[in-house]
Amino acid sequence: MPKSEYLLVYGTLQKESQNSMSKYLAAHGQFVARGCFQGKLYQVSWFPGAVVSSNILEKVYGSIFKIDTSENVFKVLDAYEGIGRVPKASDLFKRESVHAMLDDGTTIETWVYLYNRSVNHLKRISSGDFLKFSDEGF
């Protein structure tokens, strides 16, 4: 029986982005629900980056997928996010485990790609919702 894990995506991997990698994730993962984790969201470029926050009022919103880990899905997504086979401090993102809350209030442990560099110079997306931010024409 294949092992599965969860992945929360908050940016260009969401199905609404309609790019090749969001389509790849939709084809190789099962959408579970919308959800959020305790964090802050920033505009890095044409894509966002999130960091974990200690403030319980700060949330990053996204989509949660169930991933079959017997496939190489995480290897493909790690490469897309700029993470090498051996993660380095200089990588743009890092994949870490966080506690996320689904829209129905259920809490699960899930992987998320967190921004791995300084956010001091970046514009904060205060809503925590990249899709809403994108619709507003950032």
Secondary structure, DSSP 8 states (H G I E B T S, - for coil): ---EEEEEE-STTSGGG-SHHHHHHHHHEEEEEEEEEEEEEEE-SSSEEEEE-S-TT-EEEEEEEEEETTSSHHHHHHHHTT--SS--TTSSEEEEEEEEEETTS-EEEEEEEEE-S--TTSEE-TTS-HHHHHHTT-
